[in-house]
Amino acid sequence: MNLIYSVKVSTTEFFRLLGSIGIALAYVGTIIIGAQITLSLVVVTAATTNSLCKLSRTSY
């Protein structure tokens, strides 16, 4: 009876550990995806700002 109880406790702790690892991996994946989107926005904003500055200096 005591052996069965100890197996159940360790299994529960094992699945808690797996859940924590899964949450950590999801968090890291979200950061990676967010970084790609942010980098794209920075590049597009810089390119747009640069082209608008060149247009404002041009005389027609």
C-alpha positions in Angstrom: 0.0 0.0 0.0 2.8 2.4 0.9 4.6 1.5 -2.4 1.5 2.4 -4.4 1.2 5.7 -2.6 4.8 6.6 -3.3 4.5 5.7 -7.0 1.4 7.9 -7.3 3.2 10.9 -5.6 6.2 10.6 -7.8 4.1 10.4 -11.0 2.2 13.5 -9.9 5.4 15.4 -9.3 6.7 14.1 -12.7 3.7 15.5 -14.6 3.9 18.7 -12.7 7.5 19.0 -13.8 6.5 18.2 -17.4 3.8 20.9 -17.2 6.3 23.4 -15.9 8.7 22.6 -18.8 5.9 22.9 -21.3 4.9 26.3 -20.0 8.5 27.4 -20.1 8.9 26.2 -23.7 5.7 28.0 -24.7 7.0 31.2 -23.1 10.3 30.9 -25.0 8.5 30.3 -28.2 6.3 33.3 -27.7 9.3 35.5 -27.1 11.0 34.2 -30.3 7.9 34.9 -32.4 7.4 38.3 -30.7 11.1 39.2 -31.4 10.7 38.4 -35.1 7.5 40.5 -35.4 9.2 43.4 -33.5 12.3 43.3 -35.7 10.2 43.4 -38.8 8.3 46.4 -37.5 11.5 48.2 -36.7 12.9 47.6 -40.2 9.7 48.7 -41.9 9.4 51.8 -39.7 13.1 52.7 -40.3 12.7 52.3 -44.1 9.5 54.2 -44.2 10.9 57.1 -42.1 14.0 57.2 -44.2 12.1 57.4 -47.5 9.7 60.0 -46.1 12.6 62.2 -45.0 14.1 62.0 -48.5 10.8 62.9 -50.0 10.4 66.0 -47.8 13.9 67.3 -48.8 13.2 66.9 -52.5 12.2 70.1 -54.3 9.6 69.8 -57.0 
